[in-house]
Amino acid sequence: MRKNIVAGNWKMNKTLQEGVELAKGVEAALNERTPNCDVIIGTPFIHLATIAATVDTKKLGVSAENCADKVSGAYTGEVSAAMVASTGAEYVILGHSERRAYYGETAEILKEKVLLALANNLKVIFCIGEVLEEREAGKEFDVVKAQIEESLFNLSAEDWSKIILAYEPVWAIGTGKTATAEQAQEMHAFIRKTVAEKYGEEVAEATSILYGGSCKPSNAKELFANKDVDGGLIGGASLDVEQFMGIVDAF
């Protein structure tokens, strides 16, 4: 059985003190309910060690938002996968559209990052998705397939089990636009089929595929009702305990 997952991506928000308060708030809210999904928070690097030591990571997973594509060395300002793992974080978000767009992360760079994350026993939340021009040109399936193939299809089936996919239609991030539930299901089913063609039905059926694109309490239930949508990678709504829990409660 694949897992349902709701993962927050705080992006470049919250001071350390505010982040610790938010993490404690999420943990307290989880303690009041029995969620039908795994819950993860993705925090800025400087928060990781403090938050991982503050919350019960068996109940609330902690994720980095990125890691370097190098093991160590003279790379000022970078944070390695080993450093992330040493904080007690269990996950890392890789391939987010903002990293691809603003920081020039290519399929090859992401391939290296994934390998280093897995070598350090981190689970990877790997983001894929098309921009508006690609969707309007009818290329969304080709784009998403290439993103998966070029950065992930070098992995063994065993390593693949540590990958969580997050489909984010880039045109629906922070724009208030959301893919319809039908559009999300169509792409998620395509992604699962793509995985099945490489690794077989059993592996594909065990792969969690999250939706990331302006998911909020008002639309989460409809999105999560689709058989191939296994949860969400949540941006803005993850910065507010009540809104984040509204999405968790959609399961």
ChimeraX commands (.cxc) that place a marker at each C-alpha (Angstrom):
marker #1 position 0.00,0.00,0.00 radius 0.5
marker #1 position 1.37,3.41,-0.92 radius 0.5
marker #1 position 1.33,6.19,1.63 radius 0.5
marker #1 position -0.83,9.28,1.60 radius 0.5
marker #1 position 1.41,12.26,2.38 radius 0.5
marker #1 position 0.88,15.94,3.09 radius 0.5
marker #1 position 4.20,17.79,2.96 radius 0.5
marker #1 position 4.73,21.49,3.65 radius 0.5
marker #1 position 7.33,23.53,1.78 radius 0.5
marker #1 position 8.00,26.71,3.74 radius 0.5
marker #1 position 10.29,28.14,1.05 radius 0.5
marker #1 position 12.17,31.29,2.21 radius 0.5
marker #1 position 9.80,32.14,5.05 radius 0.5
marker #1 position 9.93,32.29,8.87 radius 0.5
marker #1 position 12.81,33.22,11.12 radius 0.5
marker #1 position 14.23,30.39,13.22 radius 0.5
marker #1 position 12.10,31.40,16.20 radius 0.5
marker #1 position 8.94,31.67,14.08 radius 0.5
marker #1 position 9.71,28.35,12.42 radius 0.5
marker #1 position 10.13,26.52,15.72 radius 0.5
marker #1 position 6.82,27.98,16.89 radius 0.5
marker #1 position 5.09,26.88,13.67 radius 0.5
marker #1 position 6.56,23.35,13.90 radius 0.5
marker #1 position 5.39,23.04,17.52 radius 0.5
marker #1 position 1.95,24.26,16.46 radius 0.5
marker #1 position 1.74,21.63,13.71 radius 0.5
marker #1 position 2.89,18.91,16.11 radius 0.5
marker #1 position 0.33,19.96,18.75 radius 0.5
marker #1 position -2.44,19.93,16.14 radius 0.5
marker #1 position -1.38,16.44,15.00 radius 0.5
marker #1 position -1.47,15.20,18.59 radius 0.5
marker #1 position -5.15,16.17,18.71 radius 0.5
marker #1 position -6.07,13.97,15.74 radius 0.5
marker #1 position -5.28,10.65,14.09 radius 0.5
marker #1 position -4.30,11.69,10.57 radius 0.5
marker #1 position -4.84,9.29,7.67 radius 0.5
marker #1 position -1.58,10.44,6.07 radius 0.5
marker #1 position 2.08,11.04,6.83 radius 0.5
marker #1 position 2.81,14.69,7.56 radius 0.5
marker #1 position 6.14,16.34,6.67 radius 0.5
marker #1 position 7.40,19.91,7.00 radius 0.5
marker #1 position 10.09,21.21,4.63 radius 0.5
marker #1 position 12.04,24.02,6.30 radius 0.5
marker #1 position 14.95,26.34,5.46 radius 0.5
marker #1 position 18.39,24.88,6.23 radius 0.5
marker #1 position 18.98,26.95,9.36 radius 0.5
marker #1 position 15.81,25.55,10.97 radius 0.5
marker #1 position 16.52,21.88,10.40 radius 0.5
marker #1 position 18.67,20.87,13.38 radius 0.5
marker #1 position 16.58,22.80,15.90 radius 0.5
marker #1 position 13.22,21.61,14.59 radius 0.5
marker #1 position 14.32,17.98,14.17 radius 0.5
marker #1 position 15.43,18.02,17.83 radius 0.5
marker #1 position 12.24,19.78,18.97 radius 0.5
marker #1 position 9.47,17.68,17.38 radius 0.5
marker #1 position 8.82,13.93,17.44 radius 0.5
marker #1 position 10.08,13.07,13.96 radius 0.5
marker #1 position 8.18,9.75,14.06 radius 0.5
marker #1 position 4.95,11.77,14.04 radius 0.5
marker #1 position 6.09,14.78,12.02 radius 0.5
marker #1 position 8.67,14.26,9.29 radius 0.5
marker #1 position 11.29,16.96,8.75 radius 0.5
marker #1 position 12.64,17.79,5.29 radius 0.5
marker #1 position 15.24,20.09,3.79 radius 0.5
marker #1 position 14.16,22.16,0.78 radius 0.5
marker #1 position 17.31,21.33,-1.21 radius 0.5
marker #1 position 20.85,19.96,-0.98 radius 0.5
marker #1 position 24.07,20.38,-2.97 radius 0.5
marker #1 position 25.17,18.26,-5.92 radius 0.5
marker #1 position 28.66,17.88,-4.40 radius 0.5
marker #1 position 29.86,15.73,-1.48 radius 0.5
marker #1 position 31.87,18.46,0.27 radius 0.5
marker #1 position 34.57,21.04,-0.39 radius 0.5
marker #1 position 35.04,24.64,-1.48 radius 0.5
marker #1 position 31.43,25.43,-2.34 radius 0.5
marker #1 position 30.70,28.48,-0.23 radius 0.5
marker #1 position 27.10,28.74,0.89 radius 0.5
marker #1 position 26.12,25.21,-0.15 radius 0.5
marker #1 position 24.72,22.51,2.16 radius 0.5
marker #1 position 25.52,18.86,1.46 radius 0.5
marker #1 position 23.21,15.87,1.74 radius 0.5
marker #1 position 25.41,14.56,4.58 radius 0.5
marker #1 position 24.93,17.83,6.46 radius 0.5
marker #1 position 21.15,17.61,5.99 radius 0.5
marker #1 position 21.12,14.03,7.27 radius 0.5
marker #1 position 23.25,14.99,10.28 radius 0.5
marker #1 position 20.51,17.35,11.52 radius 0.5
marker #1 position 18.04,14.50,11.97 radius 0.5
marker #1 position 16.01,15.46,8.90 radius 0.5
marker #1 position 14.72,12.44,6.99 radius 0.5
marker #1 position 13.66,13.99,3.68 radius 0.5
marker #1 position 14.85,16.47,1.05 radius 0.5
marker #1 position 12.84,18.29,-1.62 radius 0.5
marker #1 position 14.67,18.27,-4.97 radius 0.5
marker #1 position 13.87,19.64,-8.42 radius 0.5
marker #1 position 11.38,22.28,-7.30 radius 0.5
marker #1 position 10.37,24.50,-10.21 radius 0.5
marker #1 position 11.79,27.54,-8.41 radius 0.5
marker #1 position 15.21,25.86,-8.18 radius 0.5
marker #1 position 15.04,24.91,-11.84 radius 0.5
marker #1 position 13.91,28.39,-12.95 radius 0.5
marker #1 position 15.89,30.72,-10.68 radius 0.5
marker #1 position 19.05,28.71,-10.06 radius 0.5
marker #1 position 19.48,26.88,-13.35 radius 0.5
marker #1 position 19.21,23.36,-11.95 radius 0.5
marker #1 position 19.40,20.91,-14.85 radius 0.5
marker #1 position 18.37,17.26,-15.10 radius 0.5
marker #1 position 22.03,16.28,-14.71 radius 0.5
marker #1 position 22.54,18.37,-11.56 radius 0.5
marker #1 position 19.36,16.92,-10.08 radius 0.5
marker #1 position 20.50,13.39,-10.93 radius 0.5
marker #1 position 23.64,14.02,-8.79 radius 0.5
marker #1 position 21.61,15.52,-5.96 radius 0.5
marker #1 position 19.27,12.52,-5.88 radius 0.5
marker #1 position 22.19,10.06,-5.74 radius 0.5
marker #1 position 23.86,11.97,-2.90 radius 0.5
marker #1 position 20.60,12.26,-0.97 radius 0.5
marker #1 position 19.97,8.50,-1.26 radius 0.5
marker #1 position 23.61,7.73,-0.33 radius 0.5
marker #1 position 22.95,9.64,2.90 radius 0.5
marker #1 position 19.72,7.74,3.64 radius 0.5
marker #1 position 17.46,10.68,2.86 radius 0.5
marker #1 position 14.09,10.12,1.22 radius 0.5
marker #1 position 13.59,12.37,-1.79 radius 0.5
marker #1 position 10.49,14.41,-2.64 radius 0.5
marker #1 position 11.19,14.96,-6.34 radius 0.5
marker #1 position 9.29,17.73,-8.14 radius 0.5
marker #1 position 8.23,17.61,-11.78 radius 0.5
marker #1 position 5.91,19.76,-13.86 radius 0.5
marker #1 position 5.42,21.93,-16.92 radius 0.5
marker #1 position 5.25,25.69,-17.37 radius 0.5
marker #1 position 2.26,27.42,-18.96 radius 0.5
marker #1 position 3.83,27.65,-22.45 radius 0.5
marker #1 position 4.49,23.90,-22.44 radius 0.5
marker #1 position 0.94,23.08,-21.42 radius 0.5
marker #1 position -0.53,25.45,-23.99 radius 0.5
marker #1 position 1.66,23.79,-26.65 radius 0.5
marker #1 position 0.35,20.36,-25.60 radius 0.5
marker #1 position 3.81,19.24,-24.45 radius 0.5
marker #1 position 3.04,18.68,-20.76 radius 0.5
marker #1 position 3.31,14.87,-20.92 radius 0.5
marker #1 position 6.58,14.93,-22.86 radius 0.5
marker #1 position 8.10,17.45,-20.43 radius 0.5
marker #1 position 7.12,15.54,-17.30 radius 0.5
marker #1 position 8.25,12.20,-18.74 radius 0.5
marker #1 position 11.65,13.67,-19.67 radius 0.5
marker #1 position 12.10,15.17,-16.19 radius 0.5
marker #1 position 11.52,11.76,-14.60 radius 0.5
marker #1 position 13.62,9.79,-17.09 radius 0.5
marker #1 position 16.61,12.12,-17.14 radius 0.5
marker #1 position 17.04,12.51,-13.37 radius 0.5
marker #1 position 15.60,9.32,-11.86 radius 0.5
marker #1 position 15.53,6.37,-14.26 radius 0.5
marker #1 position 19.14,5.49,-13.48 radius 0.5
marker #1 position 17.98,4.29,-10.04 radius 0.5
marker #1 position 17.48,0.68,-9.02 radius 0.5
marker #1 position 13.98,-0.44,-8.02 radius 0.5
marker #1 position 15.22,-0.59,-4.42 radius 0.5
marker #1 position 16.38,3.05,-4.53 radius 0.5
marker #1 position 13.17,4.05,-6.28 radius 0.5
marker #1 position 11.26,3.01,-3.14 radius 0.5
marker #1 position 12.79,6.05,-1.39 radius 0.5
marker #1 position 11.41,8.47,-4.01 radius 0.5
marker #1 position 8.19,10.44,-3.56 radius 0.5
marker #1 position 7.07,12.29,-6.68 radius 0.5
marker #1 position 5.40,15.72,-6.57 radius 0.5
marker #1 position 3.65,16.95,-9.69 radius 0.5
marker #1 position 3.52,20.73,-9.74 radius 0.5
marker #1 position 1.97,22.42,-12.75 radius 0.5
marker #1 position 4.25,25.47,-12.62 radius 0.5
marker #1 position 1.45,27.68,-13.95 radius 0.5
marker #1 position -0.53,26.91,-10.79 radius 0.5
marker #1 position 2.09,27.77,-8.15 radius 0.5
marker #1 position 1.41,30.93,-6.23 radius 0.5
marker #1 position -0.87,32.14,-9.02 radius 0.5
marker #1 position -4.14,31.16,-7.39 radius 0.5
marker #1 position -4.78,28.98,-10.45 radius 0.5
marker #1 position -5.18,25.29,-9.73 radius 0.5
marker #1 position -5.21,22.39,-12.10 radius 0.5
marker #1 position -8.70,20.90,-12.04 radius 0.5
marker #1 position -9.06,17.62,-10.18 radius 0.5
marker #1 position -9.42,15.97,-13.61 radius 0.5
marker #1 position -6.20,17.55,-14.92 radius 0.5
marker #1 position -4.34,16.47,-11.78 radius 0.5
marker #1 position -5.65,12.90,-12.02 radius 0.5
marker #1 position -4.85,12.69,-15.74 radius 0.5
marker #1 position -1.21,13.70,-15.16 radius 0.5
marker #1 position -0.78,11.56,-12.03 radius 0.5
marker #1 position -2.12,8.50,-13.90 radius 0.5
marker #1 position 0.34,9.25,-16.73 radius 0.5
marker #1 position 3.22,9.53,-14.24 radius 0.5
marker #1 position 2.29,6.21,-12.62 radius 0.5
marker #1 position 2.11,4.57,-16.07 radius 0.5
marker #1 position 5.57,5.99,-16.91 radius 0.5
marker #1 position 6.98,4.50,-13.69 radius 0.5
marker #1 position 5.27,1.17,-14.40 radius 0.5
marker #1 position 6.84,0.97,-17.85 radius 0.5
marker #1 position 10.29,1.23,-16.26 radius 0.5
marker #1 position 9.94,-0.58,-12.92 radius 0.5
marker #1 position 6.75,-2.63,-13.24 radius 0.5
marker #1 position 3.20,-2.30,-11.92 radius 0.5
marker #1 position 4.02,-3.27,-8.34 radius 0.5
marker #1 position 6.64,-0.54,-7.91 radius 0.5
marker #1 position 4.42,2.02,-9.64 radius 0.5
marker #1 position 1.47,1.17,-7.41 radius 0.5
marker #1 position 3.67,1.67,-4.32 radius 0.5
marker #1 position 4.90,5.13,-5.46 radius 0.5
marker #1 position 3.32,8.13,-3.74 radius 0.5
marker #1 position 2.57,10.97,-6.17 radius 0.5
marker #1 position 1.71,14.31,-4.56 radius 0.5
marker #1 position 0.02,17.31,-6.15 radius 0.5
marker #1 position 1.71,20.68,-5.67 radius 0.5
marker #1 position 0.00,23.72,-7.10 radius 0.5
marker #1 position -2.14,26.07,-5.00 radius 0.5
marker #1 position -3.58,23.22,-2.94 radius 0.5
marker #1 position -5.63,24.54,-0.02 radius 0.5
marker #1 position -8.32,23.32,2.42 radius 0.5
marker #1 position -11.09,24.34,0.00 radius 0.5
marker #1 position -9.89,22.09,-2.86 radius 0.5
marker #1 position -7.79,19.42,-1.13 radius 0.5
marker #1 position -10.65,16.95,-0.65 radius 0.5
marker #1 position -11.59,17.03,-4.32 radius 0.5
marker #1 position -7.97,16.64,-5.42 radius 0.5
marker #1 position -7.21,13.82,-2.95 radius 0.5
marker #1 position -10.35,11.90,-3.96 radius 0.5
marker #1 position -8.62,10.96,-7.23 radius 0.5
marker #1 position -7.14,7.48,-7.16 radius 0.5
marker #1 position -3.68,8.55,-8.33 radius 0.5
marker #1 position -3.36,11.68,-6.17 radius 0.5
marker #1 position -1.71,10.57,-2.93 radius 0.5
marker #1 position -1.48,13.91,-1.17 radius 0.5
marker #1 position 0.02,17.33,-1.59 radius 0.5
marker #1 position 3.22,19.37,-1.54 radius 0.5
marker #1 position 1.88,22.51,0.08 radius 0.5
marker #1 position 3.42,25.99,-0.20 radius 0.5
marker #1 position 1.63,29.01,1.26 radius 0.5
marker #1 position -0.98,27.06,3.22 radius 0.5
marker #1 position 1.78,25.20,5.12 radius 0.5
marker #1 position 2.76,28.48,6.86 radius 0.5
marker #1 position -0.49,28.50,8.86 radius 0.5
marker #1 position -1.31,25.66,11.26 radius 0.5
marker #1 position -5.07,25.84,10.72 radius 0.5
marker #1 position -4.84,25.90,6.93 radius 0.5
marker #1 position -2.23,23.13,6.86 radius 0.5
marker #1 position -4.36,20.95,9.13 radius 0.5
marker #1 position -7.37,21.66,6.92 radius 0.5
marker #1 position -5.44,19.94,4.13 radius 0.5
marker #1 position -4.30,17.06,6.39 radius 0.5
marker #1 position -7.94,16.60,7.43 radius 0.5
marker #1 position -8.97,16.21,3.77 radius 0.5
marker #1 position -7.80,12.58,4.17 radius 0.5
marker link #1:1,2 radius 0.2
marker link #1:2,3 radius 0.2
marker link #1:3,4 radius 0.2
marker link #1:4,5 radius 0.2
marker link #1:5,6 radius 0.2
marker link #1:6,7 radius 0.2
marker link #1:7,8 radius 0.2
marker link #1:8,9 radius 0.2
marker link #1:9,10 radius 0.2
marker link #1:10,11 radius 0.2
marker link #1:11,12 radius 0.2
marker link #1:12,13 radius 0.2
marker link #1:13,14 radius 0.2
marker link #1:14,15 radius 0.2
marker link #1:15,16 radius 0.2
marker link #1:16,17 radius 0.2
marker link #1:17,18 radius 0.2
marker link #1:18,19 radius 0.2
marker link #1:19,20 radius 0.2
marker link #1:20,21 radius 0.2
marker link #1:21,22 radius 0.2
marker link #1:22,23 radius 0.2
marker link #1:23,24 radius 0.2
marker link #1:24,25 radius 0.2
marker link #1:25,26 radius 0.2
marker link #1:26,27 radius 0.2
marker link #1:27,28 radius 0.2
marker link #1:28,29 radius 0.2
marker link #1:29,30 radius 0.2
marker link #1:30,31 radius 0.2
marker link #1:31,32 radius 0.2
marker link #1:32,33 radius 0.2
marker link #1:33,34 radius 0.2
marker link #1:34,35 radius 0.2
marker link #1:35,36 radius 0.2
marker link #1:36,37 radius 0.2
marker link #1:37,38 radius 0.2
marker link #1:38,39 radius 0.2
marker link #1:39,40 radius 0.2
marker link #1:40,41 radius 0.2
marker link #1:41,42 radius 0.2
marker link #1:42,43 radius 0.2
marker link #1:43,44 radius 0.2
marker link #1:44,45 radius 0.2
marker link #1:45,46 radius 0.2
marker link #1:46,47 radius 0.2
marker link #1:47,48 radius 0.2
marker link #1:48,49 radius 0.2
marker link #1:49,50 radius 0.2
marker link #1:50,51 radius 0.2
marker link #1:51,52 radius 0.2
marker link #1:52,53 radius 0.2
marker link #1:53,54 radius 0.2
marker link #1:54,55 radius 0.2
marker link #1:55,56 radius 0.2
marker link #1:56,57 radius 0.2
marker link #1:57,58 radius 0.2
marker link #1:58,59 radius 0.2
marker link #1:59,60 radius 0.2
marker link #1:60,61 radius 0.2
marker link #1:61,62 radius 0.2
marker link #1:62,63 radius 0.2
marker link #1:63,64 radius 0.2
marker link #1:64,65 radius 0.2
marker link #1:65,66 radius 0.2
marker link #1:66,67 radius 0.2
marker link #1:67,68 radius 0.2
marker link #1:68,69 radius 0.2
marker link #1:69,70 radius 0.2
marker link #1:70,71 radius 0.2
marker link #1:71,72 radius 0.2
marker link #1:72,73 radius 0.2
marker link #1:73,74 radius 0.2
marker link #1:74,75 radius 0.2
marker link #1:75,76 radius 0.2
marker link #1:76,77 radius 0.2
marker link #1:77,78 radius 0.2
marker link #1:78,79 radius 0.2
marker link #1:79,80 radius 0.2
marker link #1:80,81 radius 0.2
marker link #1:81,82 radius 0.2
marker link #1:82,83 radius 0.2
marker link #1:83,84 radius 0.2
marker link #1:84,85 radius 0.2
marker link #1:85,86 radius 0.2
marker link #1:86,87 radius 0.2
marker link #1:87,88 radius 0.2
marker link #1:88,89 radius 0.2
marker link #1:89,90 radius 0.2
marker link #1:90,91 radius 0.2
marker link #1:91,92 radius 0.2
marker link #1:92,93 radius 0.2
marker link #1:93,94 radius 0.2
marker link #1:94,95 radius 0.2
marker link #1:95,96 radius 0.2
marker link #1:96,97 radius 0.2
marker link #1:97,98 radius 0.2
marker link #1:98,99 radius 0.2
marker link #1:99,100 radius 0.2
marker link #1:100,101 radius 0.2
marker link #1:101,102 radius 0.2
marker link #1:102,103 radius 0.2
marker link #1:103,104 radius 0.2
marker link #1:104,105 radius 0.2
marker link #1:105,106 radius 0.2
marker link #1:106,107 radius 0.2
marker link #1:107,108 radius 0.2
marker link #1:108,109 radius 0.2
marker link #1:109,110 radius 0.2
marker link #1:110,111 radius 0.2
marker link #1:111,112 radius 0.2
marker link #1:112,113 radius 0.2
marker link #1:113,114 radius 0.2
marker link #1:114,115 radius 0.2
marker link #1:115,116 radius 0.2
marker link #1:116,117 radius 0.2
marker link #1:117,118 radius 0.2
marker link #1:118,119 radius 0.2
marker link #1:119,120 radius 0.2
marker link #1:120,121 radius 0.2
marker link #1:121,122 radius 0.2
marker link #1:122,123 radius 0.2
marker link #1:123,124 radius 0.2
marker link #1:124,125 radius 0.2
marker link #1:125,126 radius 0.2
marker link #1:126,127 radius 0.2
marker link #1:127,128 radius 0.2
marker link #1:128,129 radius 0.2
marker link #1:129,130 radius 0.2
marker link #1:130,131 radius 0.2
marker link #1:131,132 radius 0.2
marker link #1:132,133 radius 0.2
marker link #1:133,134 radius 0.2
marker link #1:134,135 radius 0.2
marker link #1:135,136 radius 0.2
marker link #1:136,137 radius 0.2
marker link #1:137,138 radius 0.2
marker link #1:138,139 radius 0.2
marker link #1:139,140 radius 0.2
marker link #1:140,141 radius 0.2
marker link #1:141,142 radius 0.2
marker link #1:142,143 radius 0.2
marker link #1:143,144 radius 0.2
marker link #1:144,145 radius 0.2
marker link #1:145,146 radius 0.2
marker link #1:146,147 radius 0.2
marker link #1:147,148 radius 0.2
marker link #1:148,149 radius 0.2
marker link #1:149,150 radius 0.2
marker link #1:150,151 radius 0.2
marker link #1:151,152 radius 0.2
marker link #1:152,153 radius 0.2
marker link #1:153,154 radius 0.2
marker link #1:154,155 radius 0.2
marker link #1:155,156 radius 0.2
marker link #1:156,157 radius 0.2
marker link #1:157,158 radius 0.2
marker link #1:158,159 radius 0.2
marker link #1:159,160 radius 0.2
marker link #1:160,161 radius 0.2
marker link #1:161,162 radius 0.2
marker link #1:162,163 radius 0.2
marker link #1:163,164 radius 0.2
marker link #1:164,165 radius 0.2
marker link #1:165,166 radius 0.2
marker link #1:166,167 radius 0.2
marker link #1:167,168 radius 0.2
marker link #1:168,169 radius 0.2
marker link #1:169,170 radius 0.2
marker link #1:170,171 radius 0.2
marker link #1:171,172 radius 0.2
marker link #1:172,173 radius 0.2
marker link #1:173,174 radius 0.2
marker link #1:174,175 radius 0.2
marker link #1:175,176 radius 0.2
marker link #1:176,177 radius 0.2
marker link #1:177,178 radius 0.2
marker link #1:178,179 radius 0.2
marker link #1:179,180 radius 0.2
marker link #1:180,181 radius 0.2
marker link #1:181,182 radius 0.2
marker link #1:182,183 radius 0.2
marker link #1:183,184 radius 0.2
marker link #1:184,185 radius 0.2
marker link #1:185,186 radius 0.2
marker link #1:186,187 radius 0.2
marker link #1:187,188 radius 0.2
marker link #1:188,189 radius 0.2
marker link #1:189,190 radius 0.2
marker link #1:190,191 radius 0.2
marker link #1:191,192 radius 0.2
marker link #1:192,193 radius 0.2
marker link #1:193,194 radius 0.2
marker link #1:194,195 radius 0.2
marker link #1:195,196 radius 0.2
marker link #1:196,197 radius 0.2
marker link #1:197,198 radius 0.2
marker link #1:198,199 radius 0.2
marker link #1:199,200 radius 0.2
marker link #1:200,201 radius 0.2
marker link #1:201,202 radius 0.2
marker link #1:202,203 radius 0.2
marker link #1:203,204 radius 0.2
marker link #1:204,205 radius 0.2
marker link #1:205,206 radius 0.2
marker link #1:206,207 radius 0.2
marker link #1:207,208 radius 0.2
marker link #1:208,209 radius 0.2
marker link #1:209,210 radius 0.2
marker link #1:210,211 radius 0.2
marker link #1:211,212 radius 0.2
marker link #1:212,213 radius 0.2
marker link #1:213,214 radius 0.2
marker link #1:214,215 radius 0.2
marker link #1:215,216 radius 0.2
marker link #1:216,217 radius 0.2
marker link #1:217,218 radius 0.2
marker link #1:218,219 radius 0.2
marker link #1:219,220 radius 0.2
marker link #1:220,221 radius 0.2
marker link #1:221,222 radius 0.2
marker link #1:222,223 radius 0.2
marker link #1:223,224 radius 0.2
marker link #1:224,225 radius 0.2
marker link #1:225,226 radius 0.2
marker link #1:226,227 radius 0.2
marker link #1:227,228 radius 0.2
marker link #1:228,229 radius 0.2
marker link #1:229,230 radius 0.2
marker link #1:230,231 radius 0.2
marker link #1:231,232 radius 0.2
marker link #1:232,233 radius 0.2
marker link #1:233,234 radius 0.2
marker link #1:234,235 radius 0.2
marker link #1:235,236 radius 0.2
marker link #1:236,237 radius 0.2
marker link #1:237,238 radius 0.2
marker link #1:238,239 radius 0.2
marker link #1:239,240 radius 0.2
marker link #1:240,241 radius 0.2
marker link #1:241,242 radius 0.2
marker link #1:242,243 radius 0.2
marker link #1:243,244 radius 0.2
marker link #1:244,245 radius 0.2
marker link #1:245,246 radius 0.2
marker link #1:246,247 radius 0.2
marker link #1:247,248 radius 0.2
marker link #1:248,249 radius 0.2
marker link #1:249,250 radius 0.2
marker link #1:250,251 radius 0.2
view
